[in-house]
Amino acid sequence: MKTFAPGNTEPRESTTVSKTDEIKNRSARGIQWRGAATDHEAMSREAAELIVEEIRRQPDLLLCAASGSTPTRCYELLGAKRQAEPRLFEGLRVLKLDEWNGLPMDDPATCEAYIRRLLVGPLGIAGDRYLTFRSDPLDAQAECQRVRALLAAQTSIDLCVLGIGVNGHLGLNEPADALEPFAHVARLAESSRRHSMLGAAARAPEYGITLGMAEILAARKIVLLVSGASKRKPLERLRVPQVSTAFPASFLWLHDDVTCFYDREAASDS
């Protein structure tokens, strides 16, 4: 696996960004750390407030949304906001980040079911403002090409909400010798096949469909959510500004505008 420090091809000693070293300059390249929230609820509220601010700034914002337990409460808070202020979301567009391949579209374990239950329905996203892809395509490679063309037809992803896998994956871009830039079929790591979302699935899929690293990093702004004790090790690794294909989340150090929200349970130094 190759590693290098962002912006420097020369070998350098590894450094860890601690809470006291949090980056305050938004123009700086790298990850902006928000500081440990007291709990998952507080972290979710802070992230939801930022997303609402972005929607106010750009009402037709294209939101790329991850699935999983970590962003769930944040999405619920956006749904509550829509109840109080429905017009705010009238122009919002939503793009699904990834999907388990091989499950029926109506399977409750799919990302499709999750995004529809927590975002598409509660936020009143009309069909022409929801960009998705099938979990059960006849030809998964062709579906990836369709997703790529679908995304290319848009202006760009304005805001991408991500979680981080216990192995450092982003979307379903798993650790590997090389990472795919565009939408592709990904062989799932064992840790991904044990994801809590798949607990009720008849069988754990071997593959997923996901946006690639170039498509994720092309987003104008990225919000990363990290919560729970199971994410302590990946969060600790992410604090080291070294980029490696063995830890896909480390590529976030190459982006100009990443904000990381995390809670005390995930923070090893709290």
C-alpha positions in Angstrom: 0.0 0.0 0.0 1.3 3.4 -0.9 1.2 6.3 1.5 2.0 10.0 1.1 1.4 13.2 2.9 -1.0 15.7 1.1 0.8 18.4 -0.9 4.3 16.9 -0.3 5.9 14.0 -2.1 8.9 14.0 0.3 8.9 11.6 3.2 7.9 13.2 6.4 7.3 12.3 10.0 3.7 11.4 10.8 1.8 13.8 12.9 -1.5 13.5 14.7 -4.0 16.3 14.8 -5.2 16.5 18.4 -8.2 18.3 19.8 -6.0 21.2 20.7 -4.6 21.3 17.2 -8.0 21.6 15.5 -7.8 23.4 12.2 -9.6 26.8 12.4 -8.7 28.2 9.1 -11.4 27.3 6.6 -9.2 28.1 3.7 -6.7 25.6 4.8 -6.5 22.3 2.8 -7.6 19.4 4.9 -10.2 18.4 7.4 -12.0 20.9 9.7 -12.6 19.2 13.1 -15.7 20.5 15.0 -14.6 19.1 18.4 -16.2 16.2 20.2 -20.0 16.6 20.7 -21.3 15.3 24.0 -23.3 12.5 22.3 -24.8 11.3 19.1 -27.8 13.6 19.5 -25.7 16.7 19.9 -23.5 15.7 16.9 -26.5 15.1 14.8 -28.0 18.5 15.7 -24.8 20.3 14.8 -24.6 18.6 11.4 -28.2 19.1 10.6 -27.8 22.9 11.4 -24.9 23.1 9.0 -26.9 21.2 6.2 -29.9 23.6 6.7 -27.5 26.6 6.4 -26.2 25.2 3.1 -29.8 24.7 1.8 -30.7 28.2 2.7 -27.6 29.4 0.8 -28.5 27.2 -2.2 -32.1 26.0 -2.3 -31.5 23.6 -5.3 -28.6 22.0 -3.6 -27.6 18.5 -4.6 -27.2 16.4 -1.5 -25.4 13.1 -1.8 -26.5 11.0 1.2 -24.9 8.0 2.9 -26.9 5.4 4.7 -26.4 3.7 8.0 -27.1 4.3 11.7 -24.7 7.3 12.1 -26.6 9.9 9.9 -30.1 8.6 10.8 -30.7 11.2 13.6 -29.4 14.0 11.4 -31.8 13.1 8.7 -34.7 12.8 11.2 -33.9 16.4 12.3 -34.0 17.5 8.7 -37.4 15.9 8.4 -38.6 17.8 11.5 -37.2 21.0 10.0 -39.3 20.4 6.9 -42.4 20.1 9.0 -41.7 23.6 10.4 -40.5 25.1 7.2 -41.7 23.1 4.2 -40.7 25.6 1.5 -37.1 25.4 2.5 -36.8 21.9 0.8 -38.8 22.6 -2.3 -35.8 22.7 -4.5 -33.5 20.2 -2.7 -32.1 17.3 -4.8 -31.0 14.0 -3.3 -28.5 11.5 -4.6 -28.0 8.1 -3.1 -24.3 7.4 -2.4 -24.2 3.6 -2.6 -26.2 0.4 -2.5 -26.0 -3.3 -1.6 -26.0 -5.2 -4.9 -28.4 -8.1 -5.4 -31.2 -7.2 -3.0 -34.7 -6.5 -4.2 -35.4 -2.7 -4.4 -38.1 -3.0 -1.8 -36.0 -5.0 0.6 -35.9 -3.1 4.0 -32.2 -3.7 4.2 -31.4 -1.7 1.0 -30.0 1.8 1.0 -33.0 2.6 -1.3 -35.5 1.8 1.5 -33.4 3.8 4.0 -33.1 6.9 1.9 -36.8 6.9 0.9 -37.8 6.4 4.6 -35.6 9.1 6.0 -35.1 11.7 3.3 -37.2 11.3 0.1 -40.5 10.9 2.0 -40.0 13.3 5.0 -38.4 16.0 2.8 -41.0 15.7 0.1 -38.4 15.0 -2.6 -40.2 14.6 -5.9 -39.1 11.9 -8.4 -37.3 14.3 -10.7 -35.3 15.5 -7.7 -34.2 12.1 -6.5 -31.2 10.5 -8.2 -30.9 6.8 -7.5 -29.8 3.5 -8.9 -31.1 0.0 -8.7 -30.1 -2.6 -6.1 -31.1 -5.4 -8.4 -29.8 -4.5 -11.9 -29.7 -7.1 -14.5 -26.3 -5.8 -15.5 -24.5 -4.1 -12.6 -21.7 -2.7 -14.8 -24.3 -1.1 -17.1 -26.0 0.3 -14.0 -22.7 1.9 -12.9 -22.3 3.5 -16.3 -25.9 4.8 -16.0 -25.1 6.3 -12.6 -21.9 7.9 -13.9 -23.9 9.5 -16.8 -26.6 10.5 -14.4 -24.1 12.3 -12.2 -22.3 13.8 -15.1 -25.5 15.4 -16.3 -25.8 17.3 -13.0 -23.8 20.4 -12.2 -22.0 18.7 -9.3 -22.6 17.3 -5.9 -22.9 20.4 -3.6 -22.9 18.6 -0.3 -21.9 15.0 0.4 -22.8 13.5 3.8 -20.5 10.6 4.6 -19.9 8.1 7.4 -16.7 6.1 7.9 -16.4 2.3 7.9 -14.6 0.5 10.7 -12.0 -0.4 8.0 -11.9 3.2 6.7 -14.1 2.8 3.7 -16.0 5.7 2.2 -19.3 4.8 0.5 -18.4 1.2 -0.5 -14.9 2.1 -1.6 -13.1 -0.6 0.4 -9.4 -0.6 1.3 -7.4 -2.0 -1.7 -4.2 -1.6 -3.7 -6.0 0.9 -6.0 -9.2 2.8 -5.7 -11.8 3.3 -8.4 -12.5 6.9 -9.4 -16.0 6.5 -10.7 -19.2 4.5 -10.0 -18.4 0.9 -9.9 -19.2 -2.6 -8.5 -17.2 -3.1 -5.3 -16.4 -6.4 -3.7 -17.4 -6.0 -0.1 -15.1 -6.4 2.9 -16.2 -8.9 5.5 -16.8 -6.0 7.9 -19.2 -4.4 5.4 -21.0 -7.7 4.9 -21.7 -7.7 8.7 -23.1 -4.2 8.5 -26.1 -3.7 10.8 -28.3 -2.7 7.9 -28.0 -6.2 6.5 -29.1 -7.9 9.7 -32.6 -8.6 8.3 -31.5 -9.4 4.8 -32.0 -13.0 3.6 -28.4 -13.1 2.7 -25.4 -10.7 2.9 -24.5 -9.5 -0.6 -20.9 -10.0 -1.8 -20.9 -6.8 -3.9 -22.1 -3.3 -3.7 -22.5 -0.4 -6.1 -20.9 2.9 -5.1 -19.9 6.3 -6.3 -16.1 6.3 -6.8 -13.5 8.4 -5.0 -13.2 11.0 -7.7 -17.0 11.6 -7.7 -17.0 11.9 -3.9 -14.0 14.2 -3.8 -15.6 16.4 -6.6 -18.3 17.4 -4.1 -18.1 21.1 -3.2 -18.5 20.4 0.5 -18.2 17.2 2.5 -19.7 16.5 5.9 -18.3 13.5 7.7 -20.1 12.0 10.7 -18.3 9.7 13.1 -20.1 8.2 16.1 -19.7 5.4 18.6 -16.9 3.4 20.2 -16.6 1.2 17.2 -15.3 4.2 15.2 -12.5 5.2 17.6 -9.8 3.5 15.7 -10.8 4.8 12.3 -11.2 8.3 13.7 -7.8 8.1 15.3 -6.3 7.0 12.0 -8.1 9.7 10.1 -6.4 12.3 12.4 -3.1 11.3 10.8 -2.7 13.4 7.6 -1.3 10.6 5.5 -3.2 9.3 2.4 -3.3 5.6 1.7 -5.4 3.4 -0.4 -5.4 1.0 2.6 -7.6 3.6 4.4 -9.9 5.3 1.8 -11.2 7.9 4.2 -7.7 9.4 4.3 -8.3 10.8 0.9 -10.5 13.4 2.5 -7.2 15.2 3.4 -7.0 16.1 -0.3 -10.3 18.0 -0.3 -10.6 21.7 0.4 -13.8 21.7 2.5 -14.4 18.7 4.8 -16.1 19.2 8.1 -15.9 16.3 10.6 -18.5 16.0 13.3 -17.8 13.3 15.9 -19.0 12.5 19.4 -17.1 11.8 22.6 -17.7 8.1 22.4 -15.8 8.0 19.1 -13.0 10.3 20.3 -10.2 8.3 21.8 -8.8 11.4 23.5 -11.9 12.5 25.4 
